[in-house]
Amino acid sequence: MSTKLYIDTMSINNKTLKLIQNSHLDKTEMLLNKLLKDADMSQAQFAKEVGKDASTVNRWIKNNRSIAWENAEKIAKVLGCHPVEVYQPSMSVNLYLKVNWDGVATEMPKDEQYKIKIPFEFYNPEVKAVQFDAPGTSTDGFIWLFDLHKKKKIDKNCIGKVCYMTASSEFKKNNNHKLSTSEVIGKSNQFCPLVGLLKPKGDGKLQIVNSYSNKLLNPLCDNLNYNDFEYAAPVKAKYDPDLIKL
């Protein structure tokens, strides 16, 4: 099974990567063995599919023989994973946020939250996953990933990009009285994170618009300064979760 990712990243061409032990598993169980279990595939079936004899596969699993990159690519094709997952385990995070047309990121009901696999090249402890609930669009159901580097208020690459954004304490204080007005889409009594296109106005000000309609998400999203943001991070990847194998 393949994973279609909308990214711009460098290809991995290291020919000498070696199999490492997955510290999250029992010390006697190697990563390749876990991948076989996840794929519900026997060693004999795997050996046949990958075109290797059983003794070679057994040595791979026991970590007695390193796996060349060319073989990792074959393994990945058979098991439906990324070649690097042969050497390094993928990570999962809890998906609990969704966004619809108003751009407001809200928490899903507990029974709808679930864990998703984050491709190894996108995982870090600060990654934020959001699912889009936008029927009629090409991204409906897609999961978007954002890096929330909280030491940086605004990522330098966020202007002109779809971003995950939160309001600064100063902005909240100055605009709290407007939350209950009918003009604010969502009619929330609290400031929620937003996902939208962070667009420059040309006069040093910023606005947050719907990336499809180019309209303001709500009246509070116009004439913004950098100080109005707690942080803003551009999307780093987006993908269809149906193509990700957990």
PEQUIRA-V770737 format. One record per residue. N is the residue number from 1. RES is the residue in three letters. SS is DSSP state (@ for helix, = for strand, . for the rest). Layout:
[[N | RES | SS] [N | RES | SS]]
//
This chain:
[[1 | MET | .] [2 | SER | .] [3 | THR | .] [4 | LYS | .] [5 | LEU | =] [6 | TYR | .] [7 | ILE | .] [8 | ASP | .] [9 | THR | .] [10 | MET | .] [11 | SER | .] [12 | ILE | .] [13 | ASN | .] [14 | ASN | .] [15 | LYS | .] [16 | THR | .] [17 | LEU | .] [18 | LYS | .] [19 | LEU | .] [20 | ILE | .] [21 | GLN | .] [22 | ASN | .] [23 | SER | .] [24 | HIS | .] [25 | LEU | .] [26 | ASP | .] [27 | LYS | .] [28 | THR | .] [29 | GLU | .] [30 | MET | .] [31 | LEU | @] [32 | LEU | @] [33 | ASN | @] [34 | LYS | @] [35 | LEU | @] [36 | LEU | @] [37 | LYS | @] [38 | ASP | @] [39 | ALA | .] [40 | ASP | .] [41 | MET | .] [42 | SER | .] [43 | GLN | @] [44 | ALA | @] [45 | GLN | @] [46 | PHE | @] [47 | ALA | @] [48 | LYS | @] [49 | GLU | @] [50 | VAL | @] [51 | GLY | .] [52 | LYS | .] [53 | ASP | .] [54 | ALA | @] [55 | SER | @] [56 | THR | @] [57 | VAL | @] [58 | ASN | @] [59 | ARG | @] [60 | TRP | @] [61 | ILE | @] [62 | LYS | .] [63 | ASN | .] [64 | ASN | .] [65 | ARG | .] [66 | SER | .] [67 | ILE | .] [68 | ALA | .] [69 | TRP | @] [70 | GLU | @] [71 | ASN | @] [72 | ALA | @] [73 | GLU | @] [74 | LYS | @] [75 | ILE | @] [76 | ALA | @] [77 | LYS | @] [78 | VAL | @] [79 | LEU | @] [80 | GLY | .] [81 | CYS | .] [82 | HIS | .] [83 | PRO | @] [84 | VAL | @] [85 | GLU | @] [86 | VAL | @] [87 | TYR | .] [88 | GLN | .] [89 | PRO | .] [90 | SER | .] [91 | MET | =] [92 | SER | =] [93 | VAL | =] [94 | ASN | =] [95 | LEU | =] [96 | TYR | .] [97 | LEU | =] [98 | LYS | =] [99 | VAL | =] [100 | ASN | .] [101 | TRP | .] [102 | ASP | .] [103 | GLY | .] [104 | VAL | =] [105 | ALA | =] [106 | THR | =] [107 | GLU | =] [108 | MET | .] [109 | PRO | .] [110 | LYS | @] [111 | ASP | @] [112 | GLU | @] [113 | GLN | .] [114 | TYR | =] [115 | LYS | =] [116 | ILE | =] [117 | LYS | =] [118 | ILE | =] [119 | PRO | .] [120 | PHE | @] [121 | GLU | @] [122 | PHE | @] [123 | TYR | .] [124 | ASN | .] [125 | PRO | .] [126 | GLU | .] [127 | VAL | =] [128 | LYS | =] [129 | ALA | =] [130 | VAL | =] [131 | GLN | =] [132 | PHE | =] [133 | ASP | .] [134 | ALA | .] [135 | PRO | .] [136 | GLY | .] [137 | THR | .] [138 | SER | .] [139 | THR | .] [140 | ASP | .] [141 | GLY | .] [142 | PHE | =] [143 | ILE | =] [144 | TRP | =] [145 | LEU | =] [146 | PHE | =] [147 | ASP | =] [148 | LEU | .] [149 | HIS | .] [150 | LYS | .] [151 | LYS | .] [152 | LYS | .] [153 | LYS | .] [154 | ILE | =] [155 | ASP | .] [156 | LYS | .] [157 | ASN | .] [158 | CYS | .] [159 | ILE | .] [160 | GLY | .] [161 | LYS | .] [162 | VAL | =] [163 | CYS | =] [164 | TYR | =] [165 | MET | =] [166 | THR | =] [167 | ALA | =] [168 | SER | .] [169 | SER | @] [170 | GLU | @] [171 | PHE | @] [172 | LYS | @] [173 | LYS | @] [174 | ASN | @] [175 | ASN | @] [176 | ASN | @] [177 | HIS | @] [178 | LYS | @] [179 | LEU | .] [180 | SER | .] [181 | THR | .] [182 | SER | .] [183 | GLU | .] [184 | VAL | .] [185 | ILE | .] [186 | GLY | .] [187 | LYS | .] [188 | SER | .] [189 | ASN | .] [190 | GLN | .] [191 | PHE | .] [192 | CYS | .] [193 | PRO | .] [194 | LEU | =] [195 | VAL | =] [196 | GLY | =] [197 | LEU | =] [198 | LEU | =] [199 | LYS | =] [200 | PRO | =] [201 | LYS | .] [202 | GLY | .] [203 | ASP | .] [204 | GLY | .] [205 | LYS | .] [206 | LEU | =] [207 | GLN | =] [208 | ILE | =] [209 | VAL | =] [210 | ASN | .] [211 | SER | .] [212 | TYR | .] [213 | SER | .] [214 | ASN | .] [215 | LYS | .] [216 | LEU | =] [217 | LEU | .] [218 | ASN | .] [219 | PRO | @] [220 | LEU | @] [221 | CYS | @] [222 | ASP | .] [223 | ASN | .] [224 | LEU | =] [225 | ASN | .] [226 | TYR | @] [227 | ASN | @] [228 | ASP | @] [229 | PHE | =] [230 | GLU | =] [231 | TYR | =] [232 | ALA | =] [233 | ALA | =] [234 | PRO | =] [235 | VAL | =] [236 | LYS | =] [237 | ALA | =] [238 | LYS | =] [239 | TYR | =] [240 | ASP | =] [241 | PRO | @] [242 | ASP | @] [243 | LEU | @] [244 | ILE | .] [245 | LYS | .] [246 | LEU | .]]
//
